[in-house]
Amino acid sequence: MAKRNKVYGYARVSTVRQNEDRQIQALEAASVPSKNIFVDKQSGKDFEREQYKALLERLRPNDVLYVKSIDRLGRNYRDILVQWQTLTKEIGIDVVVLDMPLLDTRRCKDLLGTFISDVVLQILSFVAENERENIRQRQLEGIKAAKMRGVKFGRPRRELPERFRLIVRLYHQGYLTCVAAARVCKMPISTFRNCAERLFEMSERH
């Protein structure tokens, strides 16, 4: 049996506001050294993640990589399958998914064991992506239904200050700089510029 080298763990949360503690605790409970746990706080839409790419550079044949669940690796069905092949076939490491014991490439190294792992991976990846699509569809349907009921989404539009048209005219005629005009209107420069451009476009159409 080939000697195994190092043990690594990978954890991911979608945003900086989410907490990765549960994933890290699960990885440490599986005897992954804390120094070998790589964490990304980024969407799983692709594999362009700083810590994941750093992890790939560290991995060597016969290393073992632990993840808590397959969707921590990624959320796109096809991308997960490609990445799984990269890890297990091209780099030559073992992958262990803690939430799914069947996804443990250390077990059953024969053809049947490999086949079972690949089938389970494909099913889990497909189900995970399909569920995300269902959630997204339900959200869109909910938003559409709410709009039909008159529910307003987004931040309320700010009322333009008094004499805004006059100030915009002076700005366009060069009597006021954008900074000065924004200061008079008590607006951020970018907000003033956007509102001024919208007003100018409206006046051009009429």
N, C-alpha and C positions, 0 to 999 in steps of 0.2 A: 504493500500500500504506500502510495506517495506521501511523503512527509508534508504536513500542512504548515504553512508559514504563519502569517499573522491573521488576527481576527479583527474585522472592522464592523462598524455599524453606520447606518445612514438614516437620518430622520428629516422630515420636511413638514413645514406648515405653510399655508398659502399666503399668509400676511404676517407682518411684524407684530400685529396685535394678538395673534394666536400663540398659544403656549405649547412648547414641544416637550414639556417635562414628562408626560406620561410615556411618550415614545422612548425618551432617554432612559427612564426607569426600567422599561421593559428590556431595552438593549443591555443595560448594566446587569439586570437579573439573569440574562443569558451569557454572562461572563465576558461581555465586550468591554475592554478597557476604555475608560472615559476619554483618554487622549486619542483614541482611535475612532471616536464617534464624530461624524461630519454632519452638520446641520445647515439646511437652507431654509430661509424664510421667504419663499417665493412660490408662485403658481407652478403647478405641475404640467402646464400646457406643452412644455418641451423640455429638453435636457440641457438647455443653455443656462446652467446654474453654477455659480462660482464654486461652492463647496463640493458639489457632485463631480465637477470636472477635476478638482483637486484630488478627490478620492480616486478617480480613475487613474490618475498619474501614480498613485501610491500602490495600487493593486498589482500583485504578481501571481503567477500561476500557483494554484493550490491554496491561495488565501481563502478565507471564508467571510462573506458579507451577510450581515443580518439586517433585515428591515422588519418593522412591526407588521405592516400590511402591504399588499401589493400596490395599493393606490398611493402609498408614500413614495414609491419609486417613480410613478408617473400616473397621469390620468387619461392618456390617449392610448386606446387599445393597440393600434398598430405600432406605435412608438415603443410601448412596453415590450412587445414581442421582439422587436429589433434589438432593444437594449439587453433583454434577457439573453439573446443569442451572442451579443457582444461580450457580455460578462462571462457566460458559461463556456462558450465555444472559442471565441477569439482570444480573450485574456486567460481563460482556463481556470476560473475560480469557482467555488461553490457558493450558492445563494440559499439562505434560509429565511423563509417568511414565517414569522412567529405566530401570526393569527391563522395560518393554514399549514399544519404539519405535513401535508402531502407535498407542499412546495419546499422541499429540502433536498437539494441535489446531492447531499452526502450519502443519502440512503439509496439503495437499489441502483447501483451504477450500471446494471445490465441494460439491455435494450428495452425491456418491458418497463423498468423503473423510469428510464428517460422518457419513454412514450407517455406514461401516466403523468409525469410532471409537466410535460409540454401540453397535454390535453387540459389538465386542471388549470394551468396558467392561462390558456386561451379562453377558457370558460369564465374564469374570474375576471380577467381583463375586460372581456366583452360585457359582462354583467355590470361591472363598475361604470364603464363608459355609458352604457345604455341607461343606467339609473340617473347619471348626471344629466343626460339629455332629457329624461322624463321630468326631472326637477326643473330644469331650465324652461321646458315647455309649459309646465304648470305655473311657473312664475310669470311667463309672458301672458298666459291666459288670464291670470289673476289681475295683472296690470291692465289688460284690455277691458276686463269686466269693471274694474274700478273706474277707469276713464269714462266708460259708458254711464256710470252712476254720477259722474261729475267730479270725481276725486282729482285734485290737482297734484302733480308730481313735480319734484325739483324745487329749487329755491324761488321764492316769490320775486318777481321782477321789481327792482328798486325804482322808486319814483325819481324822475329826472328833476334836478333843481330848477328853481325859478330862473327865468331868463337864459335857459340852456341854449335855445336857438340863437340868441344874440351872441353868446359867448362862442359858440361854434362858428358863427359867421366871422367874428373877429379873428378866430384861430385860422380859418381857411384863408382869410384875406391877409394874414401875416402880421396882424397887430398884436397877437398874443402867441407866445410859444405854447407847445403842448403842456409843458410842465406848469407854466403860469395858469393856463386855462383850467387844468385839472385841479390846481390849488384853489382857484376861485370857486369851482364847483364842489370842492371838498370830496373829490373822487380820486381813486387810484389812477395813475397815468394810463395804464392799459385799459381800464374801464372807460375812461373818458374817450380814448382814441377809438375804441370799438363802437361806443354810442354815437360818436361824431360821424364815423364812417357810415353807420346805419342810417343816420338822419340824412346825410348827404346823398346816399343811394336812393332813399325814399323821395327826396326832393327832385332828383334827376328823373325819376320815373313819372312824376306828375307834372 
